[in-house]
């Protein structure tokens, strides 16, 4: 049996699939962009695919928000280029005792928050407790086994768990491990996201909703001598073709999540580099099966045909040709899939294989449900052109099986609010993925999951996921997740479609950007060559 602190570290090294330098690039381990000597100073502008939600680590949910956080809110742990878990604000990997139920973490010393106040054990305790207890927390279910926290002097915290918790390090290497300035928390409370202060190479300056987020070099950062960029501007450019055009024109120096239709033009541009990684997360369709009153409130029947019949959900899934979606909508730049575990994950043996699309079988399941055809389905989705094409493809594929899909394009953050409130039938939404499968499952399909927008509850799934959390043997965890995924495939509260390939276009004048297998962009060591 492996100790809790190492269960994923030796396993994830093979998961990084980041392109090498130069036009086009090839798959390989994590790397930095470009070559050449970076100069100090200057402004780097980044094209983001969406506007993040709250810039509050306790409340935030979006992948795009994690990109911003990666540059201004450090965590107790981080990932390296091989996706190994390594210390960041912690001084070392945890010491585990008491049968896995006591976890002691040594902290870096001499560190300050970006407002100049000291980083210490008391601040860590306050942030972790806030992650657990604040109303609307997106972290609560990530830290469920964490019961009490002791600040031991200034540079050590001791976590007391109700049970051994295999995913703990992975959670503390993401938003659950982000530590916020107690001074700013006292000042702003639940409005912390309006002016966030953490430890990081850059500090928050301003935000224009739907337009941009501006950061600047943090003078109090403990590693400030390595930070070259003076200002980091994230521009919200939700249309993929516009992100590519802005990159080619030089208005931005990096554009993330480029559309498949723009890949060739970026590869062919001698001034640009393309990096591509297979996501640890997934894209799919969340079906509202019981989210009657909103997340965290009592579940109940929502009255739609899809919510009442798993046969209908199975039929909808079976009518979809995921290979055709990849080829027609994304020009082969996504990986078809039927579950929450990516082929890039070392837990891929727990993944659910996709059956071939079968419209005739789908028709039989629709007839078996007893629901009159055509079955009405309202599909809430993002407003960009690529997502529109996906929606139209889904419409066409499921129509012969007896479904009538109405597309509901909705601005991204507004769609998240509607999903939280249970005001949807079906929602096209994905997840950026985690190194530990728990991060792709527990909060979405466990009954008490903090992002269980489907309103799904199955005691068998809950039991298997809870067992996987306490099981420290990786091989046994694979089998537990495999069983859980088979039940999820049968119930289909989420209809998984594909795994993204994150295509990032970068100006060759921008070097040192770190892009690992988690898809985040790290600018700490980046700079402009001229």
Residue pairs with C-beta under 8 A, 6 or more apart in sequence:
1 472
1 473
2 472
2 473
2 474
3 96
3 100
3 472
4 94
4 96
4 100
4 103
4 164
4 165
4 166
4 168
4 169
4 472
5 93
5 94
5 95
5 96
5 169
6 93
7 166
7 472
7 474
8 85
8 166
8 169
8 170
8 435
8 436
8 474
9 84
9 85
9 93
9 169
11 346
11 474
12 79
12 82
12 83
12 84
12 85
12 346
12 435
13 82
13 83
13 84
14 346
15 82
15 83
15 280
15 344
15 345
15 346
15 435
15 517
16 28
16 29
16 30
16 81
16 82
16 83
16 277
16 516
16 517
17 27
17 28
17 277
17 278
17 344
17 517
18 27
18 28
18 29
18 30
18 31
18 81
18 275
18 277
18 515
18 516
18 517
19 25
19 26
19 27
19 28
19 31
19 274
19 275
19 276
19 277
20 26
20 28
20 31
21 31
21 33
21 34
21 35
21 273
22 273
23 267
23 268
23 269
23 270
23 272
23 273
23 274
24 267
24 274
25 273
25 274
25 275
25 276
27 276
27 277
29 81
29 82
30 80
30 81
30 82
30 83
30 514
30 515
30 516
30 517
31 81
31 275
31 514
31 515
32 511
32 512
32 513
32 514
32 515
32 525
32 526
33 254
33 273
33 275
33 506
33 510
33 511
33 512
33 513
33 514
33 515
33 526
34 273
34 506
34 508
34 509
34 510
34 511
34 512
34 513
34 529
35 511
36 511
36 529
37 511
37 529
38 228
38 511
38 512
38 526
38 527
38 528
38 529
39 228
39 527
39 528
39 529
39 530
40 228
40 230
40 527
41 228
41 229
41 230
41 528
42 228
42 229
42 230
42 231
42 527
42 528
43 229
43 230
43 231
43 232
43 233
44 229
44 231
44 232
44 233
44 253
44 254
44 510
44 523
44 526
44 528
45 233
45 234
45 235
45 251
45 252
45 253
45 254
46 67
46 232
46 233
46 234
46 235
46 252
46 253
46 254
46 255
46 256
46 521
47 235
47 237
47 243
47 246
47 247
47 252
47 254
47 255
47 256
48 64
48 67
48 234
48 235
48 236
48 237
48 256
49 64
49 237
49 238
49 240
49 243
49 256
49 257
50 62
50 64
50 236
50 238
50 382
50 412
50 413
51 64
51 209
51 210
51 236
51 238
51 412
51 413
52 60
52 62
52 64
52 65
52 67
52 68
52 213
53 59
53 60
53 61
53 62
53 65
53 413
53 416
54 60
54 65
54 193
55 65
55 68
55 69
55 193
55 196
55 204
55 207
55 213
56 190
56 192
56 193
56 196
57 69
57 73
57 127
57 131
57 139
57 175
57 176
57 178
57 180
57 196
57 198
58 130
58 131
58 134
58 137
58 138
58 139
58 175
58 192
59 134
59 136
59 137
59 138
59 190
59 193
60 66
60 69
60 138
60 175
60 193
61 138
61 416
61 451
62 412
62 416
63 281
63 431
63 432
63 519
66 174
66 175
66 432
66 520
67 234
67 256
67 520
67 521
68 213
68 215
68 234
69 175
69 178
70 520
70 521
70 522
71 200
71 201
71 202
71 215
71 232
71 521
71 522
71 523
71 524
72 114
72 196
72 198
72 200
72 201
72 202
72 203
72 204
72 215
72 218
73 178
73 179
73 180
73 196
73 198
73 199
73 200
74 88
74 89
74 178
74 179
74 198
74 199
74 200
75 88
75 89
75 172
75 173
75 174
75 175
75 177
75 178
75 179
76 87
76 88
76 89
76 90
76 105
76 107
76 124
76 172
76 173
76 177
76 179
77 85
77 86
77 87
77 88
77 90
77 93
77 169
77 172
77 173
77 177
78 85
78 86
78 87
78 88
78 173
79 85
79 86
79 173
79 435
79 516
79 517
79 518
80 86
80 516
81 514
81 516
83 435
83 516
83 517
83 518
85 93
85 169
85 170
85 173
85 435
86 93
87 93
87 108
88 173
88 177
89 107
89 108
89 111
89 119
89 124
89 177
89 179
89 199
90 105
90 106
90 107
90 108
90 172
91 106
91 107
91 108
91 109
91 155
92 105
92 106
93 169
94 103
94 104
94 105
94 159
94 168
94 169
95 103
95 104
95 105
95 106
96 102
96 103
96 104
97 104
99 164
100 161
100 163
100 164
100 165
100 472
101 160
101 161
101 162
101 163
101 164
102 158
102 159
102 160
102 161
103 158
103 159
103 161
103 168
104 152
104 156
104 157
104 158
104 159
105 124
105 156
105 157
105 158
105 159
106 155
106 156
107 119
107 120
107 121
107 124
107 154
107 155
107 156
107 157
108 119
108 155
108 222
109 154
109 155
110 222
111 118
111 119
111 199
111 222
112 118
112 119
112 199
112 220
112 221
112 222
113 119
113 123
113 181
113 183
113 184
113 197
113 198
113 199
113 220
114 181
114 197
114 198
114 199
114 200
114 203
114 204
114 218
114 220
114 221
115 181
115 183
115 184
115 197
115 220
116 220
117 181
117 182
117 183
118 154
119 179
119 199
120 151
120 154
120 155
121 151
121 152
121 153
121 154
121 155
121 156
121 157
122 151
122 154
122 182
123 179
123 180
123 181
123 182
124 149
124 151
124 157
124 179
125 149
125 150
125 151
125 157
126 180
126 182
126 185
127 178
127 179
127 180
127 185
128 143
128 146
128 149
128 157
128 159
128 176
129 149
130 137
130 180
130 185
131 137
131 139
131 140
131 142
131 143
131 175
131 176
132 139
132 140
132 143
132 146
133 140
134 190
135 190
136 296
137 450
138 175
138 443
138 450
138 451
139 171
139 175
139 176
139 450
140 450
141 442
141 443
141 446
141 448
141 449
141 450
141 451
142 167
142 171
142 174
142 175
142 176
142 439
142 442
142 443
142 450
143 171
143 176
144 448
145 161
145 162
145 163
145 165
145 168
145 469
146 159
146 160
146 161
146 165
146 168
147 160
147 161
147 162
148 159
148 160
149 157
149 158
149 159
149 160
150 157
150 158
150 160
151 157
152 158
159 168
161 168
163 469
163 470
164 470
164 472
165 469
165 470
166 436
166 438
166 468
166 469
166 470
166 471
166 472
166 477
167 436
167 438
167 439
167 469
170 434
170 435
170 436
170 438
170 439
171 177
171 436
171 439
173 435
174 434
174 439
178 198
179 198
179 199
180 192
180 196
180 197
180 198
181 197
181 198
183 197
184 192
184 195
184 196
184 197
185 192
188 194
188 195
195 204
196 204
197 203
197 204
199 221
199 222
200 218
200 221
201 217
201 218
201 221
201 223
201 224
201 226
201 227
201 523
201 524
202 215
202 216
202 217
202 218
202 227
202 229
202 232
202 523
203 215
203 216
203 217
203 218
204 213
204 215
205 214
205 215
205 216
205 231
206 213
206 214
207 213
207 214
210 236
211 235
211 236
212 233
212 234
212 235
212 236
213 233
213 234
214 231
214 232
214 233
214 234
215 231
215 232
215 233
215 234
216 230
216 231
216 232
217 224
217 227
217 229
217 230
217 231
218 224
218 227
221 227
223 524
226 524
226 525
227 524
227 525
228 512
228 525
228 526
228 527
228 528
229 523
229 526
229 527
229 528
232 523
235 246
235 252
237 243
237 246
237 252
237 255
238 382
238 383
238 384
238 412
239 384
239 385
240 257
240 258
240 259
240 261
240 262
240 384
240 385
240 386
241 259
241 261
241 262
241 385
243 252
243 255
243 256
243 257
243 258
243 262
243 505
244 255
244 258
244 259
244 262
244 265
244 266
244 505
246 252
246 255
247 253
247 254
247 255
247 258
247 266
247 272
247 505
247 507
248 265
248 266
248 269
248 272
250 507
253 506
253 507
253 509
253 510
253 528
254 504
254 505
254 506
254 507
254 510
254 513
254 521
255 504
255 505
256 502
256 504
256 521
257 500
257 502
257 503
257 504
258 266
258 274
258 503
258 504
258 505
259 330
259 386
259 503
260 330
260 331
260 332
260 333
260 334
260 503
261 331
261 386
262 503
262 505
263 274
263 276
263 331
263 333
263 503
266 272
266 274
266 503
266 505
267 274
271 507
271 508
271 509
272 505
272 506
272 507
272 508
273 505
273 506
273 507
273 508
274 503
274 504
274 505
274 506
275 503
275 504
275 506
275 515
276 501
276 502
276 503
276 504
277 344
277 501
277 502
277 515
277 516
277 517
277 519
278 335
278 342
278 343
278 344
278 499
278 500
278 501
278 502
279 342
279 344
279 432
279 433
279 499
279 500
279 501
279 502
279 519
280 342
280 344
280 345
280 432
280 433
280 434
280 435
280 440
280 517
280 518
280 519
281 342
281 430
281 431
281 432
281 433
281 434
281 440
281 499
281 500
281 519
282 337
282 339
282 340
282 342
282 430
282 431
282 433
282 440
282 496
282 497
282 498
282 499
283 334
283 428
283 429
283 430
283 496
283 497
283 498
283 499
283 500
284 428
284 429
284 430
284 494
284 495
284 496
284 497
285 316
285 379
285 394
285 426
285 427
285 428
285 429
285 494
285 495
285 497
286 419
286 426
286 427
286 428
286 429
286 453
286 454
286 493
286 494
287 306
287 307
287 313
287 425
287 426
287 454
287 492
287 493
287 494
287 495
288 302
288 304
288 306
288 307
288 422
288 424
288 425
288 426
288 427
288 453
288 454
288 455
289 302
289 306
289 307
289 313
289 454
289 455
289 456
289 493
290 299
290 300
290 301
290 302
290 307
290 454
290 455
290 456
290 457
291 299
291 302
291 419
291 422
291 452
291 453
291 454
291 455
292 298
292 299
292 300
292 301
292 302
292 422
292 455
293 299
293 300
293 422
294 420
294 421
294 422
295 420
295 422
295 450
295 451
295 452
295 453
296 450
299 447
299 455
299 457
301 307
301 308
302 422
302 455
304 376
304 425
305 312
305 369
305 371
305 375
305 376
305 377
306 312
306 313
306 316
306 375
306 377
306 425
306 426
308 371
309 369
309 370
309 371
310 490
310 491
310 492
311 365
311 366
311 368
311 369
312 365
312 366
312 369
312 371
312 375
313 491
313 492
313 493
313 495
314 362
314 365
314 490
314 492
315 361
315 362
315 363
315 365
315 366
315 369
315 401
315 402
315 403
316 362
316 377
316 398
316 401
316 403
316 492
316 495
317 338
317 492
317 495
318 355
318 357
318 358
318 359
318 361
318 362
318 365
318 401
319 357
319 358
319 359
319 362
319 397
319 398
319 400
319 401
319 403
320 357
320 394
320 397
320 398
320 495
320 497
321 357
321 397
322 336
322 337
322 338
322 354
322 357
322 497
322 498
323 336
324 393
324 397
325 334
325 336
325 390
325 393
325 394
325 497
325 498
326 332
326 333
326 334
326 335
326 336
326 498
328 393
329 386
329 389
329 390
329 393
330 386
330 498
333 501
333 503
334 498
334 499
334 500
334 501
335 342
335 343
335 498
335 499
335 501
336 354
336 497
336 498
337 343
337 351
337 354
337 496
337 497
337 498
337 499
338 351
338 352
338 353
338 354
338 355
338 489
338 496
339 351
339 352
339 485
339 488
339 489
339 496
340 431
340 437
340 440
340 441
340 444
340 485
340 488
340 494
340 496
341 347
341 348
341 350
341 351
341 352
341 437
341 440
341 481
341 485
342 348
342 351
342 433
342 499
343 351
343 499
344 499
344 517
345 351
345 435
345 437
346 474
347 437
347 474
347 477
347 478
347 481
349 478
349 482
350 437
350 478
350 479
350 480
350 481
350 482
350 485
351 485
352 485
352 486
352 488
352 489
352 496
357 397
359 400
359 401
362 398
362 401
362 402
363 400
363 401
363 402
366 373
366 375
366 401
366 402
366 403
373 402
373 403
374 399
374 402
374 403
374 404
375 402
375 403
375 404
376 404
376 406
377 398
377 403
377 404
377 405
377 406
377 425
377 426
378 405
378 406
378 408
378 424
378 425
378 426
379 391
379 394
379 395
379 405
379 406
379 407
379 408
379 425
379 426
379 427
379 428
380 408
380 410
380 415
380 418
380 419
380 424
380 425
380 426
380 427
380 428
381 387
381 388
381 390
381 391
381 407
381 408
381 409
381 410
381 415
381 427
381 428
382 409
382 410
382 412
382 415
382 428
383 409
383 410
383 411
383 412
387 409
387 428
388 407
388 409
390 428
391 405
391 407
391 409
391 428
392 407
394 405
395 405
395 407
398 405
399 405
408 424
410 418
415 424
415 427
415 429
418 424
419 427
419 429
419 453
420 453
422 453
422 455
424 453
427 453
429 453
430 500
431 440
431 444
432 518
432 519
433 439
433 440
433 518
433 519
434 440
434 518
435 518
437 468
437 477
437 481
438 465
438 468
438 469
441 465
441 481
441 484
442 449
442 465
442 469
443 449
443 450
443 451
443 452
444 451
444 452
444 453
444 454
444 494
445 452
445 454
445 456
445 458
445 461
445 465
445 488
445 493
445 494
446 452
446 461
446 462
446 465
447 456
447 457
447 458
447 459
447 462
454 493
454 494
456 491
456 493
456 494
458 487
458 491
460 487
461 484
461 487
461 488
461 491
464 480
464 481
464 483
464 484
464 487
465 480
465 484
467 480
468 477
468 480
468 481
468 484
471 477
471 480
488 494
502 519
504 515
504 521
506 513
508 529
509 528
509 529
509 530
510 526
510 527
510 528
510 529
511 526
511 527
511 528
511 529
512 523
512 525
512 526
512 527
513 521
513 522
513 523
513 526
514 521
514 522
514 524
514 525
514 526
515 521
515 522
516 522
